[in-house]
């Protein structure tokens, strides 16, 4: 189901320091549409990437530790709780 308040969610992400990684839309692993927006946050001790699909509404997040050695998917990630 598409996200009806995507602009609001994007504003909340920007307030938290995230920025859009690029202007392109990427393919969604769930619905296979070119509808993924990617957001990134980099800090001194790690970072977080968030992807949001405009077509199916699926959001996913990955975290990396200090030094950016490895990224792990945050399987319990809920976008609305995160920006809430």
Helices and strands as residue ranges (DSSP letters): H 6-15, E 19-20, E 26-27, E 34-43, E 46-53, E 59-64, G 66-68, E 71-73, H 79-83
